[in-house]
Amino acid sequence: GYDKTKVPFEFKGSLGEPWHAPPHWLLDLPYEGKKTFTVVRDPYSRMISHFYCNFKGYKGIHECEAVEDCERTEEEMNDGAIMNAWLQELLNTNKTHLAHFLPQHHYVFDKDGSRVIDHVLKQENLETEFASLMDEYDLNITLPKTKFNSRSGSSSLSVKDLNKDTIVLINDVYSDDFARFNFTLKSKDFARFNFTMEKNTSI
């Protein structure tokens, strides 16, 4: 269960699965007295990943319980308009209070702003940073070469397909992630710039 004194007020009663929650919010601290690390990711690419996620991602026009039972067509999964609409609905509702979509700074800092994780790695440099961390502790551990739960090879949407309204929402909901982990904020004009570039390139 959760330690209610550790969970920020806005998240109480709405977290969902405890295995996705910050460990320091739990009554039984699983890593107490241990050295810890976590991995954070650029919020924009994280949202793209959420859209394609096999568990909590987009489930097609006709929503269903389990993604594997959904009829998600390749055309839908590569439609930027569908992705932006889905993300905007997610970011405009309390779904970001569910543990699967929590802002990442909650895993690294407690509600008083104190850091509770020893090492923070970035997804964008994971292979190098993980190797350096293992060297620091003289551990012979490497990352597996096989990827699990990765998006299909036919999926093509990326950060450049986010429109200005989605970018504004991501900037707002995950503002502390950008600030605390030094990720670069994009302005709403980023989407307009990419659209103009693609249009000019296709002429």
N, C-alpha and C positions, 0 to 999 in steps of 0.2 A: 504493500500500500504506500500511499504518499504521506510525507511529513508536511502537514498543512502549514506549519510555520515557515517552511522553506519555499513553498510554491507562491509565486507572485499572485496577488489578488485576482487579476484579470483572467487567470488560467484555472482557478479553482473550480472543480466540478465539470470540466470540459476537455480533459486531456486525452481520454481514450487509452490505448494500449501502453502499459507502464514500461515495456521493453524499448519503446521509442523515446521515453522521457529522459531528461538529464538525471544521471544517477544520484546526484546530491539532493534531489527532491524526494528520494525514496526513504522510507523508514529504516530499512536495512541497507546500509551503505556497502555495496559490493566491493569497492576498491579502497576502502579506508586503510591508510598506512602503506599504500602501494604507489609507485610512480605511474602516472597516467598520461595518455595522449589521446587526442581526437583529431578528426579531419574535417576541415571546413571547405566550403566551395563557393565560388562566385555566385551570388544570388540569381543572376540572369540565367546562367547555364543550369543552375539547380532547378529553376522553374521549367525549363525545357525538359529536363530529366523527369520531373514530376508528371508532365503531360504523357510521356511515353512509359511511365512506370507500370509494371505488370500487376501491381497490387492496388495502388491508390490513384492510378492515372486515368486518363480519358477512357470511357467505357462505351463509346459509340453513341449514335443518335438515340438508340433505345437502351437506356441504362439497365444494368443487370448487377447482380450481387458479386459474382466472381469474374474477373477480367477474362479468364480463359474461356468463359461461356459467352462472352460478348461478341457481337458482330462488328468489329472495328475494321473497316475497309482500309486498304492501303491509301486510297484517295483521301479519306478522312484524316488519316494519320500524317498526311503531308499537306494539309490545308491550313495555311497560316491563319485564316479568319476563324476557323473552328478552334484552333489552339488558343488564340487570343481571347475569344469569347469564354472558353473554359477557364483559363487562368484568371480572367477578370471576375468571373463568378466566384471562384475560389478565394481570391484576394479581397473581395467585397463582403464576404460573409465570415462567420466565426470559425470556418474550417481551418483557418491558420492557427487557431487555438488548439487544434488537435496535435498530438505529439509528433505525428509524421511531418507536419508542416511548420513546426516551431522555428522562429528565428534562431540562428545558430549560436548567437552570443549567450543564450540561456544555458548552453552546455558548458561554457567556459567560465562564466562569471555568475555568482549568486545574485540574489535580488538586491543586495547592498553594494554590488559592484566589485566584490572581492574575487580574484581569480581562484578557481578551484581545480584547474587542469594544469599539469606541469608542462606539457608540450602540445603545441598546436601546429598541425601540418596542413598544407593546402593541396586540395585535389589536383590542381593544375600542375603541381610539381611533386606529386606523391611519390613516384618511384625514387627520385633523388633524395627527397627529404626523409622518407622512411628508411632508406639505406643509411643515411647519416645518423639517424636516431639509433638504429641498431648498432652501428659502430661505436656510438657514444657509450652504450651500455655493454659493449663487447658480446653481443648476441648474434648467433649465426642463424638469422631468420630473414627470409626474402619473401617478396610478394609473389603470389602465383602468376604464371603467365596467362592462364585461362581466365577470361572474364565471365562473370556470372550475372544473370539478370540484366544483361545489356540490351540496348535497343536493337531492333532488327537492322540489317544492312540496307533495307529499302527506305528507312526513315531518313528524311532529308532536312527537316526544320532545324533551325539554329537560332542563336541570339539575334541575328540580323533580321529574323522574321517577326520579332516582337514589335508591336505598334506603339505609338506614343502613349496611349491610355494605359496599356499594360506596363510600360516602362515607368510611368508616374506612380502606379500602384506598387510595383516592386520596390521602387526607391523609398516609398513611404513605409510600407510594412516591414521592410528589412533594412531600414536606415541605420540602425545600430550595428548590423553586420558589416555594412560598408565602412563605417567609421572605425570599429574596433579591429577589423582584420585587414584594413587598408585595401579594400577592393575599390576599383574605379567606378564612380557613378557615371551613368550615361544620361544626357539630357533628353528631353522628349524629342528634340530635333534630330537625334541619332536615327530614329526610324525614318524620318522624312529624308535624311541624307542618303540612307541605304536604298530607299525607294527610287530616289533620283538617279543614283549611280547605276542601279540595275536597269532603269529605263533607258539611260543614255547608252549603256553597254549593248542593249538589245537593238539599238537603231542601226 
